[in-house]
Amino acid sequence: MTLADSLALSYYRKVADINPEHGICLIQHQETGKFYVQKLLSVYNISVFRQLMEHPLPGIPRIYEAVEEDAVLTLIEEYIPGTSLQELLDAQKALPEAQVVEYMVQLCGILHSLHSCNPPIIHRDLKPANIIVTSDGILKLLDFNAAKCAGGASAKDTVLMGTPGFAAPEQYGFGASDAQTDIYALGILMNLLLSGELSHECTVSGPLASIIRRCIMMERSERYSSAPDVQKALESWQRKSRRQTDADGWKSFLPPGFRRQNVLFMLLGAIGYPMMFWACLTMEVEGVSGPRQQLERILSLLFFLSATFFSADYRGIHARTPLCRSRNLALRILGIAIVDFLLLFFFVMVLTMYDTVLL
């Protein structure tokens, strides 16, 4: 470490640990007050960090200092607040298709920038914990500890660098890592985000399954040749999905029973809704008449309608309701029951307040 390096590092003070086990902490520049992330790396490729430091890329934290001493690299990089894909997975178990595709399109753009460097940079450790989503939905790719510059003299990887489960076959010594190594991991990652399962086989169905399968082929010659090729396939899926959504968009506003255009459900709806209106608006309660009776009829109708619409997940409301968005059926049923009870309680309170005002 030179005197200039030592002086540069002296301006930072530690604020808090982020991952003390891996030597990662939050630091603050004592003159500017800005926050940064400091990492102490014992396994690294210094050429990768020097290239990223000299040529910053979008979607990757900017590196401000990279100082070597006694086989340890002290790295000072941009602090990016956000939520990792791993945290999203832990909370939701699996993510919606449209959201996953949007994230993967962004990731393809980041990988293309890396693979277009001279020499190309191969990340070799794509996994949910290494990808941050900022508050405005922008993806950031972190942790280049396992990264390498492609095109070296070695014909194959001799040491596994990366995370088992996401690493491509060539990372186990069956060849040298290149751009298609990251494409393999991208396919594994996409499958995990969609299904909640970490598997070397595609465990999802539908049009995205064919994209995933091609990404994770054992033979590199059978995978997509570049990140833009994967991005093109994903964007094609997005266009088709948007057209289908536009075509079906008006159906989502139909009441439960009519949205899926199922003949049996439509028949039940055609009979059930008029009966609900008739039963609520004509009901008689002993000892109640006049405005109080009319209010009770209207509130009863509103309760049954709101409970029906909520229970049937009208306009995808369950996705925005705790418990109801769980993948566990028992928890979803419990969530629906709780909300229906709260709706009933609300309408009863309205009647109680009406009676109190009259008294």
C-alpha positions as CSV (number, residue, x, y, z in Angstrom):
1,M,0.0,0.0,0.0
2,T,1.4,3.4,-1.0
3,L,1.3,6.5,1.1
4,A,-1.4,7.9,-1.3
5,D,-3.5,4.8,-0.8
6,S,-3.2,5.0,2.9
7,L,-4.1,8.6,2.9
8,A,-7.2,8.0,0.7
9,L,-8.5,5.2,3.0
10,S,-7.9,7.4,6.1
11,Y,-10.8,9.7,5.1
12,Y,-13.3,7.0,5.7
13,R,-14.7,5.9,9.0
14,K,-16.7,2.8,9.8
15,V,-20.4,3.4,10.5
16,A,-21.9,-0.1,10.8
17,D,-21.4,-3.7,9.8
18,I,-23.3,-5.1,6.9
19,N,-21.8,-8.6,6.7
20,P,-18.9,-8.8,9.2
21,E,-18.3,-12.5,8.4
22,H,-17.3,-11.4,4.8
23,G,-15.6,-8.2,5.8
24,I,-18.3,-5.9,4.5
25,C,-19.3,-2.7,6.3
26,L,-20.9,0.7,5.8
27,I,-18.5,3.6,5.9
28,Q,-18.7,7.4,5.6
29,H,-16.3,9.9,4.1
30,Q,-15.4,12.3,6.9
31,E,-15.3,15.4,4.6
32,T,-18.2,14.9,2.2
33,G,-20.4,12.9,4.6
34,K,-21.3,10.5,1.8
35,F,-21.8,6.8,2.6
36,Y,-20.0,4.0,0.8
37,V,-19.5,0.2,1.2
38,Q,-16.1,-1.2,2.2
39,K,-15.2,-4.8,1.3
40,L,-12.1,-6.8,2.3
41,L,-11.5,-9.5,-0.2
42,S,-9.0,-12.3,0.0
43,V,-10.2,-14.0,-3.2
44,Y,-10.4,-11.6,-6.2
45,N,-9.2,-10.8,-9.7
46,I,-7.7,-7.3,-9.4
47,S,-7.9,-6.8,-13.2
48,V,-11.7,-7.0,-13.0
49,F,-11.9,-4.3,-10.4
50,R,-9.4,-2.0,-12.1
51,Q,-11.3,-2.2,-15.3
52,L,-14.6,-1.5,-13.5
53,M,-13.0,1.4,-11.6
54,E,-11.6,3.0,-14.8
55,H,-14.7,2.3,-16.9
56,P,-17.8,2.5,-14.7
57,L,-20.8,0.6,-16.2
58,P,-24.6,1.2,-15.6
59,G,-26.2,-1.2,-13.3
60,I,-23.0,-1.8,-11.3
61,P,-21.9,0.0,-8.1
62,R,-19.1,2.4,-8.9
63,I,-15.7,1.6,-7.5
64,Y,-13.8,4.5,-5.9
65,E,-10.8,2.8,-4.3
66,A,-9.2,-0.6,-4.8
67,V,-6.1,-1.0,-2.6
68,E,-4.0,-4.2,-2.3
69,E,-1.9,-5.1,0.7
70,D,-0.7,-8.5,2.0
71,A,-3.0,-10.4,-0.5
72,V,-6.1,-8.5,0.7
73,L,-8.0,-6.1,-1.5
74,T,-9.7,-3.2,0.2
75,L,-12.6,-2.1,-1.9
76,I,-14.5,1.2,-1.5
77,E,-17.6,1.2,-3.7
78,E,-20.9,3.0,-4.1
79,Y,-23.6,2.4,-1.5
80,I,-26.9,1.4,-3.1
81,P,-29.9,1.1,-0.8
82,G,-32.5,-1.3,-1.9
83,T,-33.9,-4.8,-1.5
84,S,-32.2,-7.9,-2.8
85,L,-34.0,-10.5,-4.9
86,Q,-33.3,-13.0,-2.1
87,E,-35.2,-10.8,0.3
88,L,-38.1,-10.6,-2.2
89,L,-38.0,-14.4,-2.6
90,D,-38.0,-14.9,1.2
91,A,-41.1,-12.8,1.5
92,Q,-43.1,-14.0,-1.5
93,K,-41.6,-17.5,-2.3
94,A,-42.0,-16.8,-6.0
95,L,-42.5,-13.6,-8.1
96,P,-45.0,-12.8,-10.8
97,E,-44.0,-13.6,-14.4
98,A,-44.1,-10.0,-15.6
99,Q,-42.0,-8.8,-12.7
100,V,-39.4,-11.5,-13.2
101,V,-39.2,-10.9,-17.0
102,E,-38.7,-7.1,-16.4
103,Y,-35.9,-7.9,-13.9
104,M,-34.2,-10.4,-16.3
105,V,-34.4,-7.9,-19.2
106,Q,-32.6,-5.4,-17.1
107,L,-30.1,-8.0,-16.0
108,C,-29.4,-8.9,-19.7
109,G,-28.6,-5.3,-20.3
110,I,-26.0,-5.3,-17.5
111,L,-24.5,-8.6,-18.6
112,H,-24.2,-7.3,-22.2
113,S,-22.2,-4.3,-20.8
114,L,-19.9,-6.6,-18.9
115,H,-19.5,-9.0,-21.8
116,S,-18.7,-6.2,-24.2
117,C,-15.8,-5.0,-22.1
118,N,-12.3,-5.5,-23.5
119,P,-11.5,-8.1,-22.3
120,P,-15.0,-9.3,-21.5
121,I,-15.9,-9.6,-17.8
122,I,-17.7,-12.8,-16.7
123,H,-19.6,-12.4,-13.4
124,R,-19.8,-16.1,-12.6
125,D,-21.9,-15.6,-9.4
126,L,-25.4,-14.6,-10.5
127,K,-27.8,-15.3,-7.6
128,P,-30.6,-13.5,-5.8
129,A,-28.4,-12.2,-3.0
130,N,-26.1,-10.5,-5.4
131,I,-28.9,-8.5,-7.2
132,I,-30.4,-5.4,-5.6
133,V,-33.7,-3.7,-6.6
134,T,-33.7,0.0,-5.8
135,S,-36.9,1.9,-4.7
136,D,-37.6,2.9,-8.3
137,G,-37.3,-0.7,-9.6
138,I,-33.8,-0.5,-11.1
139,L,-31.6,-3.6,-10.9
140,K,-28.0,-3.4,-9.6
141,L,-25.6,-6.3,-9.9
142,L,-23.2,-6.6,-6.9
143,D,-20.3,-8.8,-5.8
144,F,-17.6,-9.3,-8.4
145,N,-15.5,-11.5,-6.1
146,A,-15.8,-14.5,-8.4
147,A,-15.6,-12.5,-11.7
148,K,-12.9,-13.0,-14.2
149,C,-11.8,-11.5,-17.5
150,A,-12.5,-13.9,-20.3
151,G,-9.9,-14.8,-23.0
152,G,-7.1,-15.8,-20.7
153,A,-4.5,-18.6,-21.4
154,S,-6.4,-21.2,-19.3
155,A,-8.5,-23.6,-21.3
156,K,-10.7,-24.4,-18.4
157,D,-11.6,-23.3,-14.9
158,T,-9.6,-25.2,-12.4
159,V,-11.2,-23.9,-9.2
160,L,-15.0,-23.5,-8.7
161,M,-15.7,-19.8,-8.4
162,G,-19.3,-19.0,-7.7
163,T,-22.2,-20.6,-5.9
164,P,-23.1,-24.3,-6.3
165,G,-26.6,-24.6,-7.8
166,F,-26.1,-21.5,-10.0
167,A,-22.7,-22.4,-11.4
168,A,-22.5,-23.7,-15.0
169,P,-20.8,-27.1,-15.8
170,E,-17.7,-25.3,-17.1
171,Q,-17.1,-23.8,-13.7
172,Y,-16.5,-27.3,-12.3
173,G,-13.6,-27.8,-14.6
174,F,-15.4,-28.9,-17.8
175,G,-14.3,-25.8,-19.7
176,A,-13.4,-22.1,-19.4
177,S,-16.0,-19.6,-18.3
178,D,-17.3,-17.2,-20.9
179,A,-20.5,-15.1,-21.6
180,Q,-22.6,-18.2,-21.8
181,T,-21.6,-19.2,-18.3
182,D,-23.5,-16.1,-17.1
183,I,-26.4,-17.0,-19.4
184,Y,-26.6,-20.4,-17.7
185,A,-26.9,-18.8,-14.3
186,L,-29.4,-16.3,-15.6
187,G,-31.7,-19.3,-16.6
188,I,-31.3,-20.9,-13.2
189,L,-32.1,-17.6,-11.5
190,M,-35.2,-17.0,-13.7
191,N,-36.5,-20.5,-12.8
192,L,-35.9,-19.9,-9.1
193,L,-37.7,-16.5,-9.1
194,L,-40.7,-18.0,-10.9
195,S,-41.0,-21.3,-9.1
196,G,-39.3,-20.8,-5.8
197,E,-37.2,-23.9,-6.5
198,L,-33.4,-24.0,-7.1
199,S,-33.0,-26.7,-9.7
200,H,-30.8,-27.6,-12.7
201,E,-34.0,-28.4,-14.5
202,C,-36.8,-26.1,-15.6
203,T,-39.7,-26.4,-13.2
204,V,-42.0,-23.9,-14.7
205,S,-44.4,-24.2,-17.6
206,G,-45.6,-21.9,-20.4
207,P,-43.7,-19.8,-22.9
208,L,-40.9,-18.8,-20.4
209,A,-40.0,-22.5,-19.9
210,S,-38.5,-22.7,-23.4
211,I,-36.3,-19.7,-22.7
212,I,-35.1,-21.1,-19.4
213,R,-34.4,-24.5,-20.9
214,R,-32.3,-23.0,-23.6
215,C,-30.3,-20.9,-21.1
216,I,-29.5,-24.0,-18.9
217,M,-28.4,-26.5,-21.6
218,M,-25.4,-28.5,-20.5
219,E,-23.7,-27.9,-23.9
220,R,-22.8,-24.3,-24.4
221,S,-23.4,-24.5,-28.1
222,E,-27.1,-25.2,-27.4
223,R,-27.5,-22.1,-25.1
224,Y,-28.3,-18.6,-26.2
225,S,-25.0,-17.2,-27.6
226,S,-25.3,-13.8,-25.9
227,A,-27.3,-11.8,-23.4
228,P,-28.9,-9.7,-26.1
229,D,-30.3,-12.9,-27.6
230,V,-31.9,-13.8,-24.2
231,Q,-33.2,-10.2,-23.9
232,K,-34.8,-10.3,-27.3
233,A,-36.7,-13.5,-26.4
234,L,-37.8,-12.0,-23.1
235,E,-39.0,-8.8,-24.8
236,S,-40.9,-10.8,-27.3
237,W,-42.7,-12.5,-24.4
238,Q,-43.4,-9.1,-22.9
239,R,-45.0,-7.8,-26.2
240,K,-47.2,-10.9,-26.5
241,S,-48.2,-10.6,-22.8
242,R,-49.1,-6.9,-23.2
243,R,-51.2,-7.7,-26.3
244,Q,-53.0,-10.4,-24.4
245,T,-53.5,-8.1,-21.4
246,D,-54.9,-5.4,-23.6
247,A,-57.3,-7.9,-25.2
248,D,-58.4,-9.3,-21.9
249,G,-58.2,-6.1,-19.9
250,W,-61.9,-5.2,-20.0
251,K,-62.8,-8.7,-18.7
252,S,-61.0,-7.9,-15.4
253,F,-63.7,-5.3,-14.6
254,L,-66.5,-7.8,-14.9
255,P,-68.0,-9.1,-11.6
256,P,-66.9,-12.5,-10.2
257,G,-68.5,-15.3,-12.2
258,F,-68.3,-13.5,-15.5
259,R,-64.5,-12.8,-15.8
260,R,-63.4,-16.2,-17.1
261,Q,-66.3,-16.5,-19.5
262,N,-67.1,-20.0,-18.0
263,V,-70.7,-20.9,-18.9
264,L,-71.4,-22.6,-15.6
265,F,-70.0,-19.7,-13.5
266,M,-71.8,-17.1,-15.7
267,L,-75.1,-19.0,-15.2
268,L,-74.5,-19.0,-11.4
269,G,-73.7,-15.3,-11.5
270,A,-76.8,-14.5,-13.6
271,I,-79.0,-16.2,-11.0
272,G,-77.0,-15.3,-7.9
273,Y,-76.7,-11.6,-8.2
274,P,-80.4,-10.8,-8.8
275,M,-81.3,-13.1,-5.9
276,M,-78.8,-11.3,-3.7
277,F,-80.3,-7.9,-4.6
278,W,-83.8,-9.2,-4.2
279,A,-83.1,-10.8,-0.8
280,C,-81.3,-7.8,0.7
281,L,-83.6,-5.1,-0.6
282,T,-86.8,-6.8,0.4
283,M,-85.8,-8.3,3.7
284,E,-88.0,-7.5,6.7
285,V,-86.6,-7.2,10.3
286,E,-89.1,-7.4,13.1
287,G,-89.4,-4.0,14.9
288,V,-87.5,-2.1,12.2
289,S,-89.1,0.1,9.6
290,G,-88.7,3.4,7.7
291,P,-85.2,4.9,7.0
292,R,-83.6,2.5,9.5
293,Q,-84.9,-0.5,7.6
294,Q,-83.8,1.0,4.2
295,L,-80.3,1.6,5.6
296,E,-80.1,-1.9,6.9
297,R,-81.1,-3.3,3.5
298,I,-78.5,-1.2,1.7
299,L,-75.7,-2.1,4.1
300,S,-76.6,-5.8,3.9
301,L,-76.4,-5.6,0.1
302,L,-73.1,-3.7,0.3
303,F,-71.6,-6.3,2.7
304,F,-72.6,-9.3,0.6
305,L,-71.3,-7.6,-2.6
306,S,-68.0,-6.5,-1.0
307,A,-67.4,-9.9,0.6
308,T,-68.1,-11.7,-2.7
309,F,-65.8,-9.4,-4.7
310,F,-63.0,-9.7,-2.2
311,S,-63.3,-13.4,-1.7
312,A,-63.2,-13.9,-5.5
313,D,-60.0,-11.8,-5.7
314,Y,-61.5,-9.0,-7.8
315,R,-58.9,-7.1,-9.7
316,G,-56.1,-9.1,-7.9
317,I,-56.8,-7.5,-4.5
318,H,-55.4,-10.5,-2.7
319,A,-51.9,-9.7,-4.0
320,R,-52.1,-6.5,-1.9
321,T,-53.5,-8.0,1.2
322,P,-51.4,-9.7,4.0
323,L,-52.1,-13.5,4.4
324,C,-54.2,-13.5,1.2
325,R,-51.1,-13.4,-1.0
326,S,-49.5,-16.4,0.8
327,R,-48.9,-19.5,-1.2
328,N,-50.3,-21.5,1.7
329,L,-53.9,-22.3,1.1
330,A,-54.8,-22.3,4.8
331,L,-53.3,-18.9,5.3
332,R,-55.1,-17.5,2.3
333,I,-58.5,-18.8,3.6
334,L,-57.7,-17.3,7.0
335,G,-56.9,-14.0,5.4
336,I,-60.2,-13.9,3.4
337,A,-62.1,-14.9,6.6
338,I,-60.5,-12.1,8.5
339,V,-61.2,-9.4,5.9
340,D,-64.8,-10.6,5.5
341,F,-65.3,-10.4,9.3
342,L,-63.8,-6.8,9.3
343,L,-66.2,-5.8,6.6
344,L,-69.1,-7.2,8.6
345,F,-67.8,-5.4,11.7
346,F,-67.6,-2.1,9.7
347,F,-71.2,-2.3,8.5
348,V,-72.5,-3.2,11.9
349,M,-70.6,-0.2,13.3
350,V,-72.3,2.1,10.7
351,L,-75.7,0.9,11.9
352,T,-74.7,1.3,15.5
353,M,-73.5,4.9,14.9
354,Y,-76.8,5.6,13.0
355,D,-78.8,4.4,16.0
356,T,-76.6,6.4,18.4
357,V,-77.2,9.6,16.4
358,L,-81.0,9.0,16.4
359,L,-81.0,8.4,20.1
